[in-house]
Amino acid sequence: MTINRREMLGLLGAAALNAADWDSGSVDHILPAANHNRILVKVSFKQPLSAPPRLSAGARSAQGLRGDSHGTYWSFGLDNLKPATTHTLRLLDARGKPLCQEWPLKTFPDPSANISRFRLMIYTCAGGHPELPEHDSPRIAFLPLAQRQAMFENGLRFQPDAAVAIGDQVYWDLRVGWAAERLGKSKFALSRVGVFDRSLPVFGTDNERKLKLAVHPQIASLYGARFRSTPVFFVQDDHDYFENDEAHPHIVTFPPDPFMLRMARATQRLFYPEFLPDPNRPLGLQEPGAANLSESFGTLRYGNLAELLIYDCRRFTSLAGPAATLIPEEAEKWIMQRMASRDTAHLVNVPSLPLAWSAGKWGDWYPDVLQDNGKLGLGKPKYFWQEGWRTQHDRLLAAASAMNRIPLFLCGDMHAHAHGRIFQTGKADLRRNPVETLLTGPISTGRNMWPSSARGTPPLASLTLELEQPLPPVERNGFSIVDFTPDHIEIRSFAWKQGEPEDGLRGMQPFRTVRLQRRG
């Protein structure tokens, strides 16, 4: 694909945006969120601050809210900002002294504005402690930070208007299965961090120190200030609750117990923004007393061109058999109502749990599980899998197919790139407008963390679907760049894997491009 003028300017301008000569001063990391009139920024500092700092944008200014017990982590909210405007942000200490160099951040267009183009960077599974060794091996389990950061910088050179990080921002499982043995229960983890006390709160106890030791290298050290001018939308998945999704006679990990929930909420409070207000989102999906913020259900609205619904499929898991859900009833109603709306050209679902493919994990939409013959199948039932999860899946896909829009799901969790087209699920015939599903690419996956290694099978299409696979799953690291125009969505997939030439990390080019045309 040829590079257009905007991309050429991006290639030239991204170097300036992310240049090493930007003065980070006292700042360790910056992660912003934005909508059309509001900004929320999470910042950590190299040393604790004794007094609240301030963030300003022109005449607007806000005092920081301390996130931790010591004054290292702060959040800043600015509202009543002008839409579609580049705001110069300044971070000052209590005496008015700059804490870092100023930087630009642009608010989104007004929801009613006529917009002709929107660009998104999207990926999954960026977490992983950069020093964690593979099990019984001197090799590192996850990609080094420098390689992950190279992928980020490759995406940022295309100057996306926003980015979405789909789940698994953290890998530090504490109790169950092979993942815990290699993560939070490993010799490295026990010597570096220690054992959490599940009976205590996170903040104000030694759990807080341990959480910072485990998580700061996975998020703050990874992102630094690279995304300071690119709003990032983070959604949590199973590992962000410090467990894999597992079901055994002695333990079922989801819905999260109180300690898991405290850990996930503490991670977000310190490191990355919550979802900003959305007038179309029910109040029951927002956090009480949190200025209409939501931790689990978000909207990325870009004028009248595109709306992305971003949602956590883990926190509210229910175990009610035929009536079970992975998304609570109120959230499903919200998603259905937005899919039935007609005020944007595109409506895209971004669930934390992928559609179409499985590697046999318990908490899937699908009943496929590894059989005695070493292949995914349906002959041996999946222990404690809930029939209602699939029923909810079918409702969502049927509603997406009924739209007079491209029914697209952008998915994470699965460590792969893939593109599928679903024609039938259960009793729902989707042939009139088949559902498009995309695996967006994982950032941090190391040699032994791919499904084919960790689960004994590569990601495979569920046997319960009628599915076409223009791109079957490819186990490579990477990300996707998604361009929206009024009449189409173009998706470019970028990939690289350990063992391939390092030159492939410099100036990455898409290995696949697909254009989805809007009908009518």
C-alpha positions in Angstrom: 0.0 0.0 0.0 1.3 3.5 -0.9 1.8 6.0 1.9 -0.5 9.0 1.6 0.4 12.6 2.4 -1.0 12.4 6.0 1.2 9.3 6.7 4.3 10.9 5.2 3.7 13.9 7.5 3.2 11.4 10.3 6.5 9.7 9.6 8.3 13.0 9.8 6.3 14.4 12.8 6.2 11.3 14.9 10.0 11.5 15.5 9.6 15.0 16.9 6.6 13.9 19.0 8.4 10.9 20.6 11.9 12.2 20.4 14.3 11.4 23.2 15.0 15.1 23.6 11.5 15.8 25.0 12.2 16.8 28.6 10.3 14.4 30.8 11.7 16.1 33.9 10.2 14.6 37.0 7.7 12.5 35.1 7.9 8.7 34.8 4.8 8.0 32.7 1.8 9.9 31.2 -1.3 8.2 29.9 -4.2 10.4 28.7 -7.8 9.9 27.8 -10.0 12.3 26.0 -13.5 12.9 24.6 -14.8 16.0 22.8 -14.7 18.3 25.9 -12.8 16.6 28.6 -9.3 15.2 29.3 -8.3 12.7 32.0 -4.5 12.1 32.5 -2.7 9.6 34.8 0.9 10.5 35.7 3.6 9.0 37.8 6.7 10.8 39.0 10.2 9.6 39.6 10.0 10.8 43.2 6.9 11.4 45.5 5.5 14.9 45.6 4.7 16.4 49.0 2.0 18.8 47.6 -0.6 18.4 44.8 0.7 19.4 41.3 -1.5 21.1 38.7 -2.3 20.5 35.1 -3.3 23.4 32.9 -4.6 23.9 29.4 -4.8 27.5 28.5 -7.2 29.1 31.1 -8.3 25.8 32.4 -6.5 24.3 35.3 -7.0 21.4 37.8 -5.3 20.2 40.9 -4.1 16.6 40.9 -5.8 13.9 42.8 -3.3 11.6 44.6 -3.7 8.0 43.7 -1.4 6.3 46.1 -0.3 6.7 49.7 3.0 8.4 49.0 2.3 11.0 46.3 4.0 9.2 43.4 0.8 8.6 41.3 -1.6 11.4 40.3 -4.7 11.9 38.1 -5.8 15.2 36.5 -9.2 16.0 35.0 -9.9 19.0 32.8 -13.5 19.7 31.5 -15.4 22.3 29.5 -12.7 22.2 26.8 -13.3 23.2 23.2 -13.8 20.2 20.9 -11.5 19.3 18.0 -8.8 21.6 19.5 -5.1 21.0 20.2 -4.6 22.0 23.8 -1.1 22.7 25.2 -0.8 20.9 28.5 1.5 22.1 31.3 2.3 20.1 34.4 3.4 22.3 37.4 4.3 21.6 41.0 2.6 23.4 43.9 5.0 26.4 43.4 4.2 26.7 39.7 7.5 25.2 38.6 7.3 23.0 35.4 7.6 19.3 36.2 8.2 18.4 32.6 8.1 20.0 29.1 4.7 21.0 27.9 2.9 18.8 25.3 -0.1 18.9 23.0 -3.3 16.8 23.3 -6.2 17.2 21.0 -9.9 16.8 22.1 -12.2 14.8 19.8 -14.8 16.4 17.5 -18.2 17.2 18.9 -20.4 14.1 18.6 -22.6 15.8 16.0 -19.8 17.0 13.9 -19.5 15.8 10.3 -16.1 13.9 10.2 -14.5 12.4 7.1 -11.7 10.4 8.7 -10.7 8.8 12.0 -7.6 6.6 12.6 -7.2 4.1 15.4 -4.3 2.1 16.7 -5.4 -1.1 18.5 -3.6 -4.0 20.2 -3.8 -6.5 23.0 -1.7 -8.2 25.7 1.0 -5.6 26.3 1.7 -6.6 29.9 4.4 -8.7 31.3 7.3 -7.9 33.7 10.4 -7.2 31.6 12.7 -9.2 33.9 10.5 -12.3 34.5 12.3 -15.4 33.3 10.7 -18.2 31.5 10.0 -21.2 33.7 13.2 -23.0 34.6 15.0 -21.0 31.9 17.3 -17.9 31.8 15.4 -16.6 28.9 12.8 -13.8 29.5 9.2 -14.8 29.3 7.9 -11.6 27.6 9.3 -9.5 24.8 11.9 -7.0 26.1 10.5 -3.5 26.7 12.6 -2.1 23.8 10.9 -4.4 21.3 7.4 -3.6 22.6 8.2 0.1 22.6 9.4 -0.3 19.0 6.0 -1.6 18.1 4.3 1.3 19.9 6.5 3.8 18.0 5.8 2.1 14.7 2.1 2.6 15.4 2.4 6.1 16.6 4.3 7.2 13.4 0.9 6.8 11.6 -0.4 9.5 13.9 -3.5 7.7 15.2 -6.3 9.9 16.6 -6.6 7.4 19.5 -5.4 4.0 20.7 -7.2 1.1 22.4 -5.4 -1.4 24.6 -7.6 -4.5 24.9 -6.9 -6.3 28.2 -4.0 -8.1 29.8 -2.2 -4.9 30.8 -0.7 -7.0 33.7 0.5 -10.6 34.0 1.0 -11.5 37.6 -1.4 -14.4 38.3 -1.4 -15.3 42.0 -3.1 -18.7 42.7 -4.2 -21.0 39.9 -2.6 -23.2 37.2 0.5 -23.1 35.1 0.2 -19.3 34.7 0.5 -18.6 38.4 3.4 -21.0 38.7 5.3 -19.0 36.1 4.1 -15.5 37.2 3.1 -14.5 40.7 4.2 -17.7 42.4 7.5 -18.0 40.5 10.8 -17.8 42.4 11.4 -14.4 40.7 8.1 -13.0 41.8 8.4 -14.2 45.4 11.9 -12.8 45.7 11.2 -9.5 43.9 7.7 -8.8 45.3 6.6 -11.3 47.9 3.2 -12.7 48.8 0.1 -10.5 48.9 -2.2 -10.6 51.9 -5.6 -11.2 50.5 -7.3 -10.2 53.7 -6.0 -6.6 53.6 -6.8 -3.6 51.4 -4.3 -2.6 48.7 -3.8 1.0 49.7 -2.3 1.8 53.1 -0.8 -1.7 53.5 2.2 -3.6 52.3 0.1 -4.8 49.4 0.5 -1.3 47.9 4.2 -1.6 47.8 4.0 -5.0 46.3 1.5 -4.0 43.6 3.8 -1.2 42.5 6.8 -3.5 42.3 4.8 -6.0 40.2 2.9 -3.5 37.9 5.0 -0.4 37.5 7.5 -2.1 35.1 4.6 -3.6 33.1 2.8 -0.3 32.4 4.6 2.9 33.5 8.1 1.7 32.3 6.6 0.3 29.1 4.6 3.3 28.0 6.7 6.1 29.5 5.5 9.4 27.9 5.1 8.0 24.3 1.3 8.3 24.3 1.2 11.7 26.0 -0.4 13.2 22.8 -2.5 10.1 21.9 -5.6 9.3 24.0 -5.5 5.7 25.1 -8.6 3.6 26.1 -7.7 0.7 28.4 -10.1 -2.2 29.1 -9.3 -5.0 31.6 -9.3 -8.8 30.9 -8.7 -11.8 33.1 -5.0 -11.3 33.9 -5.7 -7.7 35.0 -7.5 -9.3 38.0 -4.3 -11.2 38.8 -5.6 -14.6 37.7 -6.2 -16.5 34.5 -9.8 -17.6 33.9 -9.9 -21.1 35.4 -12.5 -23.5 36.6 -11.7 -26.6 38.6 -13.6 -28.5 41.3 -11.5 -26.7 44.0 -11.6 -23.2 42.6 -13.4 -21.0 40.0 -11.6 -17.7 39.4 -14.4 -15.6 38.0 -16.4 -13.5 38.8 -13.5 -11.9 40.7 -13.4 -12.2 44.4 -13.1 -9.0 46.5 -9.3 -9.1 46.5 -9.0 -9.6 42.8 -11.4 -6.7 42.3 -9.4 -4.5 44.7 -6.2 -5.3 42.8 -7.7 -4.5 39.3 -9.2 -1.3 40.5 -6.0 -0.2 42.2 -4.0 -0.9 39.1 -6.3 1.4 37.1 -6.4 4.0 39.7 -2.6 4.3 39.6 -1.7 3.7 36.0 -4.3 4.4 33.3 -7.5 6.4 32.8 -11.0 5.3 33.4 -13.6 5.8 30.7 -14.9 9.3 30.4 -18.6 10.3 30.6 -21.0 9.2 27.8 -24.6 10.6 27.9 -25.8 7.4 26.2 -24.3 5.1 28.9 -26.7 4.1 31.7 -25.8 5.5 35.1 -25.7 2.0 36.5 -22.6 1.3 34.4 -20.6 4.2 35.9 -18.7 4.3 39.2 -20.6 6.0 42.1 -19.2 9.3 43.0 -16.5 9.2 40.3 -17.6 12.1 38.1 -19.5 9.8 35.7 -16.4 7.7 35.0 -16.7 4.0 34.3 -14.0 1.4 34.9 -15.5 -1.4 32.7 -17.7 0.2 29.9 -16.4 2.9 27.6 -17.2 4.8 24.5 -14.8 6.2 21.9 -17.0 8.6 19.9 -15.4 10.5 17.0 -18.0 12.9 15.7 -20.8 11.3 13.6 -18.3 9.0 11.9 -17.5 6.3 14.4 -18.5 5.0 17.8 -16.6 2.2 19.6 -18.2 0.4 22.5 -15.4 -1.0 24.7 -16.4 -3.5 27.4 -15.0 -5.9 30.0 -16.3 -9.4 29.8 -14.8 -10.6 33.1 -15.7 -8.4 36.0 -19.5 -9.2 36.0 -19.3 -12.9 34.8 -22.3 -14.8 36.1 -22.6 -18.6 36.6 -26.3 -19.2 36.1 -26.3 -21.9 33.5 -28.7 -21.1 30.7 -29.2 -17.6 32.2 -25.5 -16.9 32.7 -23.9 -13.8 31.1 -20.4 -12.4 30.6 -21.8 -8.9 30.3 -24.4 -7.7 32.8 -27.9 -7.2 31.6 -27.8 -3.4 31.8 -24.6 -3.4 29.7 -26.1 -5.7 27.1 -29.1 -3.3 26.8 -26.7 -0.4 26.3 -24.8 -2.2 23.6 -28.1 -3.2 21.8 -29.5 0.3 22.0 -26.3 1.8 20.5 -26.2 -0.8 17.7 -29.8 0.1 16.9 -29.0 3.8 16.8 -28.3 5.7 13.5 -26.3 8.7 14.6 -22.9 7.4 13.5 -21.7 5.9 10.2 -19.9 3.1 12.1 -20.6 1.3 15.3 -17.9 -1.1 16.4 -17.8 -3.5 19.3 -14.5 -3.9 21.3 -15.1 -6.7 23.8 -12.3 -7.9 26.0 -13.1 -11.5 25.0 -12.5 -12.6 21.3 -15.1 -13.8 18.9 -14.8 -16.8 16.5 -11.6 -18.4 17.9 -10.8 -20.5 20.9 -7.8 -22.2 22.5 -9.9 -24.2 24.9 -9.9 -21.8 27.9 -12.7 -22.0 30.3 -14.0 -18.5 30.1 -14.7 -18.5 26.4 -17.9 -17.7 24.6 -17.5 -21.2 23.2 -17.7 -24.8 24.6 -14.7 -26.0 22.5 -12.1 -27.7 24.7 -8.9 -29.7 24.2 -9.9 -33.4 23.7 -7.9 -36.5 24.6 -6.6 -36.6 21.0 -4.9 -33.3 21.4 -7.4 -31.3 19.2 -10.1 -28.8 20.1 -13.5 -30.4 20.0 -16.9 -30.8 21.6 -17.0 -34.5 22.5 -15.6 -34.0 26.0 -17.5 -31.2 27.8 -15.7 -28.1 29.1 -15.9 -28.2 32.9 -18.3 -25.6 34.4 -18.7 -23.8 31.1 -22.0 -21.8 31.1 -24.5 -22.3 28.3 -25.9 -18.8 28.8 -22.6 -17.2 27.7 -23.1 -18.5 24.2 -26.7 -17.4 24.2 -25.6 -13.9 25.0 -23.0 -14.1 22.3 -25.6 -15.0 19.7 -27.9 -12.1 20.8 -25.0 -9.7 20.3 -24.0 -11.0 16.9 -27.6 -11.1 15.7 -28.1 -7.4 16.7 -24.8 -6.5 15.0 -25.8 -8.2 11.8 -29.1 -6.4 11.8 -27.4 -3.0 11.7 -27.3 -1.1 8.4 -23.6 -0.7 9.1 -20.5 -3.0 9.0 -20.9 -5.4 11.9 -17.3 -5.3 13.1 -15.8 -6.7 16.3 -12.2 -5.7 17.2 -10.9 -8.3 19.6 -7.9 -9.0 21.9 -7.0 -11.6 24.5 -6.1 -14.2 21.9 -2.4 -14.0 21.1 -2.6 -13.8 17.3 -3.7 -11.8 14.3 -6.8 -13.1 12.4 -9.8 -12.1 10.4 -13.0 -14.0 10.3 -16.5 -13.6 8.8 -19.3 -15.3 10.7 -22.3 -16.4 8.7 -24.3 -18.3 11.3 -24.2 -18.8 15.1 -26.7 -21.0 16.8 -30.1 -20.2 15.3 -29.0 -16.7 14.2 -28.5 -16.5 10.4 -26.1 -13.7 9.7 -25.7 -14.1 5.9 -27.5 -10.9 5.0 -24.8 -8.9 6.8 -22.1 -11.3 8.1 -20.2 -10.3 11.2 -16.6 -9.3 10.7 -14.2 -10.2 13.6 -10.6 -9.3 13.9 -7.8 -10.3 16.3 -5.8 -7.1 16.5 -2.3 -8.5 17.5 -0.5 -9.0 20.8 2.4 -6.7 21.9 4.3 -8.6 24.6 3.9 -12.4 23.9 7.2 -14.3 24.3 8.4 -17.6 23.0 6.5 -19.9 25.4 3.4 -17.7 25.9 1.7 -18.4 22.6 -1.5 -20.6 22.8 0.2 -23.3 20.7 2.8 -23.6 23.5 1.0 -22.6 26.6 -2.3 -24.3 25.8 -1.2 -27.1 23.5 -3.2 -25.8 20.5 -3.0 -22.7 18.3 -6.2 -20.5 18.2 -8.8 -22.4 16.2 -12.2 -21.5 14.9 -15.0 -22.7 17.2 -16.7 -25.8 15.7 -20.1 -24.2 16.6 -19.9 -21.4 14.0 -20.2 -21.2 10.3 -17.1 -19.1 9.7 -15.0 -18.0 6.7 -11.4 -17.2 7.6 -9.8 -14.7 5.2 -6.9 -14.7 7.6 -6.7 -17.8 9.9 -4.9 -17.0 13.2 -1.2 -16.1 12.9 0.8 -16.3 16.1 2.9 -13.1 15.8 3.3 -10.0 17.8 2.0 -6.7 16.5 -0.9 -4.2 16.3 -3.5 -2.9 13.8 -4.2 0.5 12.3 -7.8 1.0 11.5 -9.0 3.9 9.2 -12.6 4.9 9.2 -14.3 7.0 6.4 -18.0 7.4 5.9 -18.2 4.5 3.4 -15.6 2.0 4.5 -13.2 0.7 7.2 -9.7 -0.2 6.2 -7.6 -2.4 8.5 -3.9 -2.8 8.3 -2.2 -5.6 10.3 1.5 -5.2 11.4 3.4 -8.2 12.8 6.8 -9.3 14.0 8.0 -12.2 16.1 11.0 -13.1 18.1 13.5 -14.9 16.0 12.7 -12.8 12.9 15.3 -10.2 11.9 15.4 -7.1 14.1 15.2 -5.0 11.0 11.6 -6.0 10.8 10.9 -3.9 13.9 12.1 -0.7 12.2 9.6 0.9 9.8 7.1 -2.0 10.1 4.9 -2.4 7.1 1.5 -4.1 7.1 1.5 -7.8 6.2 -2.2 -7.6 5.3 -4.7 -4.9 4.4 -8.5 -5.4 4.2 -11.1 -2.8 3.2 -14.7 -3.4 4.5 -17.2 -1.5 2.5 -20.3 -0.1 4.1 -23.5 -1.4 2.4 -25.9 1.0 0.9 
